[in-house]
Amino acid sequence: MKRARVTAKKARVRVLVNKYVATFFSHFGAMSYYKAIKKQGISAKLMPVPRKVSSSCGTCVSYEHFSLIDISGCELECIYRDVDGVLVCEVEK
């Protein structure tokens, strides 16, 4: 007697990841935020603020995550979410 072969398709879970750009009032705030989210295991990079956005210090942190990350004590100016190439302010201090 032959055994019936049962195959189950693996369910693919699609997690929506957004791109965020966080701007700061000072370079120290940008460095503090960068270190804090790196400690959480989130890939991030320090970069110049995009021309579309004005910022006090000129340095921002860009990262991709499923939700925005608001860390107190980092002199945060605004966290922008990239929506089809347009930066929309999600959190403003």
mmCIF file as gemmi writes it, N, C-alpha and C atoms, coordinates in Angstrom:
data_model
loop_
_atom_site.group_PDB
_atom_site.id
_atom_site.type_symbol
_atom_site.label_atom_id
_atom_site.label_alt_id
_atom_site.label_comp_id
_atom_site.label_asym_id
_atom_site.label_entity_id
_atom_site.label_seq_id
_atom_site.pdbx_PDB_ins_code
_atom_site.Cartn_x
_atom_site.Cartn_y
_atom_site.Cartn_z
_atom_site.occupancy
_atom_site.B_iso_or_equiv
_atom_site.pdbx_formal_charge
_atom_site.auth_seq_id
_atom_site.auth_asym_id
_atom_site.pdbx_PDB_model_num
ATOM 1 N N . MET Axp A 1 ? 0.832 -1.162 0 1 0 ? 1 A 1
ATOM 2 C CA . MET Axp A 1 ? 0 0 0 1 0 ? 1 A 1
ATOM 3 C C . MET Axp A 1 ? 0.885 1.236 0 1 0 ? 1 A 1
ATOM 4 N N . LYS Axp A 2 ? 0.587 2.187 -0.861 1 0 ? 2 A 1
ATOM 5 C CA . LYS Axp A 2 ? 1.362 3.411 -0.967 1 0 ? 2 A 1
ATOM 6 C C . LYS Axp A 2 ? 0.851 4.442 0.036 1 0 ? 2 A 1
ATOM 7 N N . ARG Axp A 3 ? 1.813 5.145 0.594 1 0 ? 3 A 1
ATOM 8 C CA . ARG Axp A 3 ? 1.432 6.214 1.509 1 0 ? 3 A 1
ATOM 9 C C . ARG Axp A 3 ? 1.178 7.489 0.71 1 0 ? 3 A 1
ATOM 10 N N . ALA Axp A 4 ? 0.157 8.156 1.095 1 0 ? 4 A 1
ATOM 11 C CA . ALA Axp A 4 ? -0.131 9.445 0.455 1 0 ? 4 A 1
ATOM 12 C C . ALA Axp A 4 ? 0.861 10.472 1 1 0 ? 4 A 1
ATOM 13 N N . ARG Axp A 5 ? 1.454 11.224 0.086 1 0 ? 5 A 1
ATOM 14 C CA . ARG Axp A 5 ? 2.429 12.232 0.499 1 0 ? 5 A 1
ATOM 15 C C . ARG Axp A 5 ? 1.69 13.55 0.751 1 0 ? 5 A 1
ATOM 16 N N . VAL Axp A 6 ? 1.825 14.007 1.955 1 0 ? 6 A 1
ATOM 17 C CA . VAL Axp A 6 ? 1.156 15.248 2.335 1 0 ? 6 A 1
ATOM 18 C C . VAL Axp A 6 ? 2.201 16.348 2.394 1 0 ? 6 A 1
ATOM 19 N N . THR Axp A 7 ? 1.981 17.373 1.633 1 0 ? 7 A 1
ATOM 20 C CA . THR Axp A 7 ? 2.893 18.518 1.674 1 0 ? 7 A 1
ATOM 21 C C . THR Axp A 7 ? 2.1 19.752 2.083 1 0 ? 7 A 1
ATOM 22 N N . ALA Axp A 8 ? 2.647 20.445 2.994 1 0 ? 8 A 1
ATOM 23 C CA . ALA Axp A 8 ? 2.01 21.683 3.444 1 0 ? 8 A 1
ATOM 24 C C . ALA Axp A 8 ? 2.822 22.858 2.929 1 0 ? 8 A 1
ATOM 25 N N . LYS Axp A 9 ? 2.149 23.782 2.333 1 0 ? 9 A 1
ATOM 26 C CA . LYS Axp A 9 ? 2.837 24.983 1.87 1 0 ? 9 A 1
ATOM 27 C C . LYS Axp A 9 ? 3.135 25.861 3.078 1 0 ? 9 A 1
ATOM 28 N N . LYS Axp A 10 ? 4.347 26.343 3.103 1 0 ? 10 A 1
ATOM 29 C CA . LYS Axp A 10 ? 4.716 27.23 4.199 1 0 ? 10 A 1
ATOM 30 C C . LYS Axp A 10 ? 4.043 28.577 3.988 1 0 ? 10 A 1
ATOM 31 N N . ALA Axp A 11 ? 3.399 29.033 5.02 1 0 ? 11 A 1
ATOM 32 C CA . ALA Axp A 11 ? 2.745 30.337 4.949 1 0 ? 11 A 1
ATOM 33 C C . ALA Axp A 11 ? 3.815 31.425 4.999 1 0 ? 11 A 1
ATOM 34 N N . ARG Axp A 12 ? 3.729 32.334 4.081 1 0 ? 12 A 1
ATOM 35 C CA . ARG Axp A 12 ? 4.664 33.456 4.069 1 0 ? 12 A 1
ATOM 36 C C . ARG Axp A 12 ? 4.022 34.635 4.775 1 0 ? 12 A 1
ATOM 37 N N . VAL Axp A 13 ? 4.739 35.127 5.738 1 0 ? 13 A 1
ATOM 38 C CA . VAL Axp A 13 ? 4.257 36.291 6.468 1 0 ? 13 A 1
ATOM 39 C C . VAL Axp A 13 ? 4.952 37.512 5.902 1 0 ? 13 A 1
ATOM 40 N N . ARG Axp A 14 ? 4.171 38.458 5.49 1 0 ? 14 A 1
ATOM 41 C CA . ARG Axp A 14 ? 4.733 39.669 4.91 1 0 ? 14 A 1
ATOM 42 C C . ARG Axp A 14 ? 4.655 40.782 5.951 1 0 ? 14 A 1
ATOM 43 N N . VAL Axp A 15 ? 5.809 41.228 6.366 1 0 ? 15 A 1
ATOM 44 C CA . VAL Axp A 15 ? 5.883 42.295 7.348 1 0 ? 15 A 1
ATOM 45 C C . VAL Axp A 15 ? 6.139 43.6 6.601 1 0 ? 15 A 1
ATOM 46 N N . LEU Axp A 16 ? 5.313 44.577 6.852 1 0 ? 16 A 1
ATOM 47 C CA . LEU Axp A 16 ? 5.482 45.864 6.205 1 0 ? 16 A 1
ATOM 48 C C . LEU Axp A 16 ? 6.562 46.656 6.926 1 0 ? 16 A 1
ATOM 49 N N . VAL Axp A 17 ? 7.603 46.976 6.207 1 0 ? 17 A 1
ATOM 50 C CA . VAL Axp A 17 ? 8.712 47.733 6.757 1 0 ? 17 A 1
ATOM 51 C C . VAL Axp A 17 ? 8.7 49.119 6.128 1 0 ? 17 A 1
ATOM 52 N N . ASN Axp A 18 ? 8.765 50.126 6.954 1 0 ? 18 A 1
ATOM 53 C CA . ASN Axp A 18 ? 8.773 51.502 6.477 1 0 ? 18 A 1
ATOM 54 C C . ASN Axp A 18 ? 10.171 52.086 6.602 1 0 ? 18 A 1
ATOM 55 N N . LYS Axp A 19 ? 10.457 53.072 5.773 1 0 ? 19 A 1
ATOM 56 C CA . LYS Axp A 19 ? 11.72 53.778 5.859 1 0 ? 19 A 1
ATOM 57 C C . LYS Axp A 19 ? 11.48 55.078 6.623 1 0 ? 19 A 1
ATOM 58 N N . TYR Axp A 20 ? 12.326 55.34 7.624 1 0 ? 20 A 1
ATOM 59 C CA . TYR Axp A 20 ? 12.194 56.534 8.447 1 0 ? 20 A 1
ATOM 60 C C . TYR Axp A 20 ? 13.464 57.367 8.386 1 0 ? 20 A 1
ATOM 61 N N . VAL Axp A 21 ? 13.291 58.674 8.52 1 0 ? 21 A 1
ATOM 62 C CA . VAL Axp A 21 ? 14.401 59.615 8.62 1 0 ? 21 A 1
ATOM 63 C C . VAL Axp A 21 ? 14.131 60.476 9.848 1 0 ? 21 A 1
ATOM 64 N N . ALA Axp A 22 ? 15.038 60.415 10.823 1 0 ? 22 A 1
ATOM 65 C CA . ALA Axp A 22 ? 14.89 61.188 12.051 1 0 ? 22 A 1
ATOM 66 C C . ALA Axp A 22 ? 15.85 62.368 12.013 1 0 ? 22 A 1
ATOM 67 N N . THR Axp A 23 ? 15.326 63.575 12.297 1 0 ? 23 A 1
ATOM 68 C CA . THR Axp A 23 ? 16.16 64.78 12.318 1 0 ? 23 A 1
ATOM 69 C C . THR Axp A 23 ? 16.269 65.291 13.757 1 0 ? 23 A 1
ATOM 70 N N . PHE Axp A 24 ? 17.305 66.084 14.011 1 0 ? 24 A 1
ATOM 71 C CA . PHE Axp A 24 ? 17.641 66.476 15.38 1 0 ? 24 A 1
ATOM 72 C C . PHE Axp A 24 ? 18.038 67.943 15.461 1 0 ? 24 A 1
ATOM 73 N N . PHE Axp A 25 ? 17.972 68.476 16.677 1 0 ? 25 A 1
ATOM 74 C CA . PHE Axp A 25 ? 18.394 69.849 16.919 1 0 ? 25 A 1
ATOM 75 C C . PHE Axp A 25 ? 19.904 69.957 17.047 1 0 ? 25 A 1
ATOM 76 N N . SER Axp A 26 ? 20.579 68.834 17.348 1 0 ? 26 A 1
ATOM 77 C CA . SER Axp A 26 ? 22.038 68.869 17.495 1 0 ? 26 A 1
ATOM 78 C C . SER Axp A 26 ? 22.658 67.572 16.983 1 0 ? 26 A 1
ATOM 79 N N . HIS Axp A 27 ? 23.934 67.645 16.666 1 0 ? 27 A 1
ATOM 80 C CA . HIS Axp A 27 ? 24.665 66.456 16.213 1 0 ? 27 A 1
ATOM 81 C C . HIS Axp A 27 ? 24.757 65.434 17.347 1 0 ? 27 A 1
ATOM 82 N N . PHE Axp A 28 ? 24.904 65.91 18.584 1 0 ? 28 A 1
ATOM 83 C CA . PHE Axp A 28 ? 24.952 65.016 19.741 1 0 ? 28 A 1
ATOM 84 C C . PHE Axp A 28 ? 23.66 64.206 19.847 1 0 ? 28 A 1
ATOM 85 N N . GLY Axp A 29 ? 22.504 64.848 19.595 1 0 ? 29 A 1
ATOM 86 C CA . GLY Axp A 29 ? 21.221 64.142 19.623 1 0 ? 29 A 1
ATOM 87 C C . GLY Axp A 29 ? 21.149 63.057 18.564 1 0 ? 29 A 1
ATOM 88 N N . ALA Axp A 30 ? 21.664 63.357 17.371 1 0 ? 30 A 1
ATOM 89 C CA . ALA Axp A 30 ? 21.679 62.368 16.288 1 0 ? 30 A 1
ATOM 90 C C . ALA Axp A 30 ? 22.556 61.169 16.663 1 0 ? 30 A 1
ATOM 91 N N . MET Axp A 31 ? 23.714 61.435 17.242 1 0 ? 31 A 1
ATOM 92 C CA . MET Axp A 31 ? 24.612 60.346 17.642 1 0 ? 31 A 1
ATOM 93 C C . MET Axp A 31 ? 23.99 59.496 18.756 1 0 ? 31 A 1
ATOM 94 N N . SER Axp A 32 ? 23.334 60.144 19.717 1 0 ? 32 A 1
ATOM 95 C CA . SER Axp A 32 ? 22.679 59.421 20.816 1 0 ? 32 A 1
ATOM 96 C C . SER Axp A 32 ? 21.57 58.507 20.295 1 0 ? 32 A 1
ATOM 97 N N . TYR Axp A 33 ? 20.746 59.017 19.394 1 0 ? 33 A 1
ATOM 98 C CA . TYR Axp A 33 ? 19.649 58.247 18.803 1 0 ? 33 A 1
ATOM 99 C C . TYR Axp A 33 ? 20.201 57.068 17.999 1 0 ? 33 A 1
ATOM 100 N N . TYR Axp A 34 ? 21.224 57.342 17.203 1 0 ? 34 A 1
ATOM 101 C CA . TYR Axp A 34 ? 21.853 56.306 16.383 1 0 ? 34 A 1
ATOM 102 C C . TYR Axp A 34 ? 22.353 55.159 17.255 1 0 ? 34 A 1
ATOM 103 N N . LYS Axp A 35 ? 23.063 55.482 18.318 1 0 ? 35 A 1
ATOM 104 C CA . LYS Axp A 35 ? 23.594 54.447 19.218 1 0 ? 35 A 1
ATOM 105 C C . LYS Axp A 35 ? 22.473 53.687 19.913 1 0 ? 35 A 1
ATOM 106 N N . ALA Axp A 36 ? 21.399 54.394 20.301 1 0 ? 36 A 1
ATOM 107 C CA . ALA Axp A 36 ? 20.284 53.751 21.006 1 0 ? 36 A 1
ATOM 108 C C . ALA Axp A 36 ? 19.562 52.736 20.118 1 0 ? 36 A 1
ATOM 109 N N . ILE Axp A 37 ? 19.313 53.079 18.856 1 0 ? 37 A 1
ATOM 110 C CA . ILE Axp A 37 ? 18.6 52.109 18.014 1 0 ? 37 A 1
ATOM 111 C C . ILE Axp A 37 ? 19.525 50.988 17.531 1 0 ? 37 A 1
ATOM 112 N N . LYS Axp A 38 ? 20.821 51.265 17.419 1 0 ? 38 A 1
ATOM 113 C CA . LYS Axp A 38 ? 21.763 50.185 17.081 1 0 ? 38 A 1
ATOM 114 C C . LYS Axp A 38 ? 21.81 49.161 18.208 1 0 ? 38 A 1
ATOM 115 N N . LYS Axp A 39 ? 21.691 49.619 19.464 1 0 ? 39 A 1
ATOM 116 C CA . LYS Axp A 39 ? 21.663 48.707 20.615 1 0 ? 39 A 1
ATOM 117 C C . LYS Axp A 39 ? 20.456 47.776 20.554 1 0 ? 39 A 1
ATOM 118 N N . GLN Axp A 40 ? 19.374 48.247 19.936 1 0 ? 40 A 1
ATOM 119 C CA . GLN Axp A 40 ? 18.156 47.442 19.802 1 0 ? 40 A 1
ATOM 120 C C . GLN Axp A 40 ? 18.237 46.481 18.614 1 0 ? 40 A 1
ATOM 121 N N . GLY Axp A 41 ? 19.362 46.496 17.904 1 0 ? 41 A 1
ATOM 122 C CA . GLY Axp A 41 ? 19.552 45.577 16.787 1 0 ? 41 A 1
ATOM 123 C C . GLY Axp A 41 ? 18.952 46.051 15.475 1 0 ? 41 A 1
ATOM 124 N N . ILE Axp A 42 ? 18.673 47.327 15.373 1 0 ? 42 A 1
ATOM 125 C CA . ILE Axp A 42 ? 18.069 47.883 14.158 1 0 ? 42 A 1
ATOM 126 C C . ILE Axp A 42 ? 19.168 48.484 13.292 1 0 ? 42 A 1
ATOM 127 N N . SER Axp A 43 ? 19.165 48.14 12.027 1 0 ? 43 A 1
ATOM 128 C CA . SER Axp A 43 ? 20.154 48.668 11.092 1 0 ? 43 A 1
ATOM 129 C C . SER Axp A 43 ? 19.825 50.13 10.797 1 0 ? 43 A 1
ATOM 130 N N . ALA Axp A 44 ? 20.817 51.002 10.987 1 0 ? 44 A 1
ATOM 131 C CA . ALA Axp A 44 ? 20.61 52.437 10.773 1 0 ? 44 A 1
ATOM 132 C C . ALA Axp A 44 ? 21.884 53.047 10.228 1 0 ? 44 A 1
ATOM 133 N N . LYS Axp A 45 ? 21.75 54.267 9.67 1 0 ? 45 A 1
ATOM 134 C CA . LYS Axp A 45 ? 22.947 54.969 9.216 1 0 ? 45 A 1
ATOM 135 C C . LYS Axp A 45 ? 22.795 56.465 9.448 1 0 ? 45 A 1
ATOM 136 N N . LEU Axp A 46 ? 23.917 57.082 9.802 1 0 ? 46 A 1
ATOM 137 C CA . LEU Axp A 46 ? 23.982 58.532 9.92 1 0 ? 46 A 1
ATOM 138 C C . LEU Axp A 46 ? 24.224 59.088 8.533 1 0 ? 46 A 1
ATOM 139 N N . MET Axp A 47 ? 23.544 60.168 8.198 1 0 ? 47 A 1
ATOM 140 C CA . MET Axp A 47 ? 23.702 60.753 6.869 1 0 ? 47 A 1
ATOM 141 C C . MET Axp A 47 ? 23.3 62.221 6.9 1 0 ? 47 A 1
ATOM 142 N N . PRO Axp A 48 ? 23.67 62.974 5.859 1 0 ? 48 A 1
ATOM 143 C CA . PRO Axp A 48 ? 23.208 64.358 5.78 1 0 ? 48 A 1
ATOM 144 C C . PRO Axp A 48 ? 21.689 64.393 5.589 1 0 ? 48 A 1
ATOM 145 N N . VAL Axp A 49 ? 21.062 65.431 6.107 1 0 ? 49 A 1
ATOM 146 C CA . VAL Axp A 49 ? 19.61 65.574 5.975 1 0 ? 49 A 1
ATOM 147 C C . VAL Axp A 49 ? 19.27 65.785 4.504 1 0 ? 49 A 1
ATOM 148 N N . PRO Axp A 50 ? 18.249 65.08 3.98 1 0 ? 50 A 1
ATOM 149 C CA . PRO Axp A 50 ? 17.842 65.284 2.583 1 0 ? 50 A 1
ATOM 150 C C . PRO Axp A 50 ? 17.442 66.734 2.32 1 0 ? 50 A 1
ATOM 151 N N . ARG Axp A 51 ? 17.626 67.195 1.106 1 0 ? 51 A 1
ATOM 152 C CA . ARG Axp A 51 ? 17.315 68.586 0.749 1 0 ? 51 A 1
ATOM 153 C C . ARG Axp A 51 ? 15.832 68.923 0.94 1 0 ? 51 A 1
ATOM 154 N N . LYS Axp A 52 ? 14.989 67.915 0.84 1 0 ? 52 A 1
ATOM 155 C CA . LYS Axp A 52 ? 13.542 68.132 0.993 1 0 ? 52 A 1
ATOM 156 C C . LYS Axp A 52 ? 13.175 68.549 2.418 1 0 ? 52 A 1
ATOM 157 N N . VAL Axp A 53 ? 14.071 68.264 3.359 1 0 ? 53 A 1
ATOM 158 C CA . VAL Axp A 53 ? 13.793 68.466 4.777 1 0 ? 53 A 1
ATOM 159 C C . VAL Axp A 53 ? 14.807 69.46 5.338 1 0 ? 53 A 1
ATOM 160 N N . SER Axp A 54 ? 14.325 70.4 6.129 1 0 ? 54 A 1
ATOM 161 C CA . SER Axp A 54 ? 15.271 71.297 6.793 1 0 ? 54 A 1
ATOM 162 C C . SER Axp A 54 ? 15.518 70.783 8.207 1 0 ? 54 A 1
ATOM 163 N N . SER Axp A 55 ? 16.725 70.984 8.7 1 0 ? 55 A 1
ATOM 164 C CA . SER Axp A 55 ? 17.08 70.517 10.024 1 0 ? 55 A 1
ATOM 165 C C . SER Axp A 55 ? 18.068 71.473 10.653 1 0 ? 55 A 1
ATOM 166 N N . SER Axp A 56 ? 18.06 71.523 11.961 1 0 ? 56 A 1
ATOM 167 C CA . SER Axp A 56 ? 18.952 72.428 12.677 1 0 ? 56 A 1
ATOM 168 C C . SER Axp A 56 ? 20.414 72.015 12.562 1 0 ? 56 A 1
ATOM 169 N N . CYS Axp A 57 ? 20.691 70.719 12.701 1 0 ? 57 A 1
ATOM 170 C CA . CYS Axp A 57 ? 22.098 70.3 12.753 1 0 ? 57 A 1
ATOM 171 C C . CYS Axp A 57 ? 22.629 69.775 11.424 1 0 ? 57 A 1
ATOM 172 N N . GLY Axp A 58 ? 21.767 69.372 10.503 1 0 ? 58 A 1
ATOM 173 C CA . GLY Axp A 58 ? 22.223 68.871 9.213 1 0 ? 58 A 1
ATOM 174 C C . GLY Axp A 58 ? 22.534 67.39 9.175 1 0 ? 58 A 1
ATOM 175 N N . THR Axp A 59 ? 22.418 66.705 10.323 1 0 ? 59 A 1
ATOM 176 C CA . THR Axp A 59 ? 22.668 65.26 10.384 1 0 ? 59 A 1
ATOM 177 C C . THR Axp A 59 ? 21.371 64.55 10.733 1 0 ? 59 A 1
ATOM 178 N N . CYS Axp A 60 ? 21.095 63.442 10.053 1 0 ? 60 A 1
ATOM 179 C CA . CYS Axp A 60 ? 19.898 62.663 10.361 1 0 ? 60 A 1
ATOM 180 C C . CYS Axp A 60 ? 20.27 61.192 10.494 1 0 ? 60 A 1
ATOM 181 N N . VAL Axp A 61 ? 19.32 60.419 11.001 1 0 ? 61 A 1
ATOM 182 C CA . VAL Axp A 61 ? 19.474 58.97 11.103 1 0 ? 61 A 1
ATOM 183 C C . VAL Axp A 61 ? 18.403 58.347 10.227 1 0 ? 61 A 1
ATOM 184 N N . SER Axp A 62 ? 18.828 57.497 9.312 1 0 ? 62 A 1
ATOM 185 C CA . SER Axp A 62 ? 17.912 56.797 8.42 1 0 ? 62 A 1
ATOM 186 C C . SER Axp A 62 ? 17.872 55.329 8.825 1 0 ? 62 A 1
ATOM 187 N N . TYR Axp A 63 ? 16.662 54.771 8.92 1 0 ? 63 A 1
ATOM 188 C CA . TYR Axp A 63 ? 16.519 53.358 9.28 1 0 ? 63 A 1
ATOM 189 C C . TYR Axp A 63 ? 15.226 52.805 8.713 1 0 ? 63 A 1
ATOM 190 N N . GLU Axp A 64 ? 15.159 51.482 8.632 1 0 ? 64 A 1
ATOM 191 C CA . GLU Axp A 64 ? 13.953 50.79 8.186 1 0 ? 64 A 1
ATOM 192 C C . GLU Axp A 64 ? 13.456 49.923 9.321 1 0 ? 64 A 1
ATOM 193 N N . HIS Axp A 65 ? 12.165 50.036 9.601 1 0 ? 65 A 1
ATOM 194 C CA . HIS Axp A 65 ? 11.579 49.287 10.71 1 0 ? 65 A 1
ATOM 195 C C . HIS Axp A 65 ? 10.074 49.241 10.49 1 0 ? 65 A 1
ATOM 196 N N . PHE Axp A 66 ? 9.378 48.343 11.181 1 0 ? 66 A 1
ATOM 197 C CA . PHE Axp A 66 ? 7.934 48.253 11.004 1 0 ? 66 A 1
ATOM 198 C C . PHE Axp A 66 ? 7.19 49.338 11.773 1 0 ? 66 A 1
ATOM 199 N N . SER Axp A 67 ? 7.866 50.028 12.704 1 0 ? 67 A 1
ATOM 200 C CA . SER Axp A 67 ? 7.24 51.151 13.407 1 0 ? 67 A 1
ATOM 201 C C . SER Axp A 67 ? 8.297 52.201 13.712 1 0 ? 67 A 1
ATOM 202 N N . LEU Axp A 68 ? 7.848 53.429 13.934 1 0 ? 68 A 1
ATOM 203 C CA . LEU Axp A 68 ? 8.814 54.473 14.259 1 0 ? 68 A 1
ATOM 204 C C . LEU Axp A 68 ? 9.311 54.287 15.683 1 0 ? 68 A 1
ATOM 205 N N . ILE Axp A 69 ? 10.502 54.782 15.953 1 0 ? 69 A 1
ATOM 206 C CA . ILE Axp A 69 ? 11.122 54.609 17.255 1 0 ? 69 A 1
ATOM 207 C C . ILE Axp A 69 ? 11.362 55.988 17.848 1 0 ? 69 A 1
ATOM 208 N N . ASP Axp A 70 ? 10.653 56.289 18.932 1 0 ? 70 A 1
ATOM 209 C CA . ASP Axp A 70 ? 10.784 57.576 19.606 1 0 ? 70 A 1
ATOM 210 C C . ASP Axp A 70 ? 11.55 57.356 20.9 1 0 ? 70 A 1
ATOM 211 N N . ILE Axp A 71 ? 12.767 57.863 20.956 1 0 ? 71 A 1
ATOM 212 C CA . ILE Axp A 71 ? 13.625 57.697 22.127 1 0 ? 71 A 1
ATOM 213 C C . ILE Axp A 71 ? 13.77 59.053 22.805 1 0 ? 71 A 1
ATOM 214 N N . SER Axp A 72 ? 13.429 59.113 24.08 1 0 ? 72 A 1
ATOM 215 C CA . SER Axp A 72 ? 13.503 60.39 24.789 1 0 ? 72 A 1
ATOM 216 C C . SER Axp A 72 ? 14.954 60.752 25.088 1 0 ? 72 A 1
ATOM 217 N N . GLY Axp A 73 ? 15.208 62.045 25.2 1 0 ? 73 A 1
ATOM 218 C CA . GLY Axp A 73 ? 16.535 62.529 25.553 1 0 ? 73 A 1
ATOM 219 C C . GLY Axp A 73 ? 17.498 62.647 24.39 1 0 ? 73 A 1
ATOM 220 N N . CYS Axp A 74 ? 16.999 62.592 23.161 1 0 ? 74 A 1
ATOM 221 C CA . CYS Axp A 74 ? 17.882 62.634 21.99 1 0 ? 74 A 1
ATOM 222 C C . CYS Axp A 74 ? 17.754 63.921 21.189 1 0 ? 74 A 1
ATOM 223 N N . GLU Axp A 75 ? 17.127 64.953 21.757 1 0 ? 75 A 1
ATOM 224 C CA . GLU Axp A 75 ? 16.957 66.232 21.056 1 0 ? 75 A 1
ATOM 225 C C . GLU Axp A 75 ? 16.336 66.048 19.676 1 0 ? 75 A 1
ATOM 226 N N . LEU Axp A 76 ? 15.327 65.193 19.62 1 0 ? 76 A 1
ATOM 227 C CA . LEU Axp A 76 ? 14.651 64.854 18.367 1 0 ? 76 A 1
ATOM 228 C C . LEU Axp A 76 ? 13.85 66.04 17.845 1 0 ? 76 A 1
ATOM 229 N N . GLU Axp A 77 ? 14.01 66.352 16.569 1 0 ? 77 A 1
ATOM 230 C CA . GLU Axp A 77 ? 13.247 67.426 15.932 1 0 ? 77 A 1
ATOM 231 C C . GLU Axp A 77 ? 11.987 66.853 15.284 1 0 ? 77 A 1
ATOM 232 N N . CYS Axp A 78 ? 12.161 65.813 14.448 1 0 ? 78 A 1
ATOM 233 C CA . CYS Axp A 78 ? 11.029 65.208 13.747 1 0 ? 78 A 1
ATOM 234 C C . CYS Axp A 78 ? 11.431 63.824 13.23 1 0 ? 78 A 1
ATOM 235 N N . ILE Axp A 79 ? 10.465 62.924 13.146 1 0 ? 79 A 1
ATOM 236 C CA . ILE Axp A 79 ? 10.679 61.63 12.492 1 0 ? 79 A 1
ATOM 237 C C . ILE Axp A 79 ? 9.786 61.609 11.265 1 0 ? 79 A 1
ATOM 238 N N . TYR Axp A 80 ? 10.409 61.469 10.102 1 0 ? 80 A 1
ATOM 239 C CA . TYR Axp A 80 ? 9.696 61.444 8.831 1 0 ? 80 A 1
ATOM 240 C C . TYR Axp A 80 ? 9.58 60 8.352 1 0 ? 80 A 1
ATOM 241 N N . ARG Axp A 81 ? 8.419 59.661 7.768 1 0 ? 81 A 1
ATOM 242 C CA . ARG Axp A 81 ? 8.227 58.361 7.137 1 0 ? 81 A 1
ATOM 243 C C . ARG Axp A 81 ? 8.216 58.584 5.637 1 0 ? 81 A 1
ATOM 244 N N . ASP Axp A 82 ? 8.933 57.746 4.915 1 0 ? 82 A 1
ATOM 245 C CA . ASP Axp A 82 ? 8.999 57.834 3.457 1 0 ? 82 A 1
ATOM 246 C C . ASP Axp A 82 ? 7.764 57.16 2.868 1 0 ? 82 A 1
ATOM 247 N N . VAL Axp A 83 ? 6.907 57.966 2.231 1 0 ? 83 A 1
ATOM 248 C CA . VAL Axp A 83 ? 5.698 57.451 1.588 1 0 ? 83 A 1
ATOM 249 C C . VAL Axp A 83 ? 5.845 57.713 0.095 1 0 ? 83 A 1
ATOM 250 N N . ASP Axp A 84 ? 6.233 56.688 -0.635 1 0 ? 84 A 1
ATOM 251 C CA . ASP Axp A 84 ? 6.426 56.777 -2.088 1 0 ? 84 A 1
ATOM 252 C C . ASP Axp A 84 ? 7.34 57.938 -2.48 1 0 ? 84 A 1
ATOM 253 N N . GLY Axp A 85 ? 8.447 58.086 -1.759 1 0 ? 85 A 1
ATOM 254 C CA . GLY Axp A 85 ? 9.425 59.118 -2.077 1 0 ? 85 A 1
ATOM 255 C C . GLY Axp A 85 ? 9.158 60.483 -1.464 1 0 ? 85 A 1
ATOM 256 N N . VAL Axp A 86 ? 8.04 60.616 -0.759 1 0 ? 86 A 1
ATOM 257 C CA . VAL Axp A 86 ? 7.7 61.873 -0.092 1 0 ? 86 A 1
ATOM 258 C C . VAL Axp A 86 ? 7.858 61.672 1.412 1 0 ? 86 A 1
ATOM 259 N N . LEU Axp A 87 ? 8.613 62.563 2.059 1 0 ? 87 A 1
ATOM 260 C CA . LEU Axp A 87 ? 8.819 62.451 3.502 1 0 ? 87 A 1
ATOM 261 C C . LEU Axp A 87 ? 7.687 63.15 4.24 1 0 ? 87 A 1
ATOM 262 N N . VAL Axp A 88 ? 6.968 62.376 5.077 1 0 ? 88 A 1
ATOM 263 C CA . VAL Axp A 88 ? 5.826 62.874 5.837 1 0 ? 88 A 1
ATOM 264 C C . VAL Axp A 88 ? 6.194 62.853 7.305 1 0 ? 88 A 1
ATOM 265 N N . CYS Axp A 89 ? 6.048 63.993 7.987 1 0 ? 89 A 1
ATOM 266 C CA . CYS Axp A 89 ? 6.396 64.09 9.408 1 0 ? 89 A 1
ATOM 267 C C . CYS Axp A 89 ? 5.395 63.306 10.244 1 0 ? 89 A 1
ATOM 268 N N . GLU Axp A 90 ? 5.887 62.314 10.991 1 0 ? 90 A 1
ATOM 269 C CA . GLU Axp A 90 ? 5.037 61.48 11.835 1 0 ? 90 A 1
ATOM 270 C C . GLU Axp A 90 ? 5.055 61.981 13.286 1 0 ? 90 A 1
ATOM 271 N N . VAL Axp A 91 ? 6.228 62.37 13.783 1 0 ? 91 A 1
ATOM 272 C CA . VAL Axp A 91 ? 6.387 62.837 15.162 1 0 ? 91 A 1
ATOM 273 C C . VAL Axp A 91 ? 7.177 64.126 15.117 1 0 ? 91 A 1
ATOM 274 N N . GLU Axp A 92 ? 6.62 65.169 15.692 1 0 ? 92 A 1
ATOM 275 C CA . GLU Axp A 92 ? 7.336 66.443 15.721 1 0 ? 92 A 1
ATOM 276 C C . GLU Axp A 92 ? 7.423 66.905 17.165 1 0 ? 92 A 1
ATOM 277 N N . LYS Axp A 93 ? 8.598 67.332 17.566 1 0 ? 93 A 1
ATOM 278 C CA . LYS Axp A 93 ? 8.807 67.786 18.958 1 0 ? 93 A 1
ATOM 279 C C . LYS Axp A 93 ? 8.825 69.276 19.027 1 0 ? 93 A 1
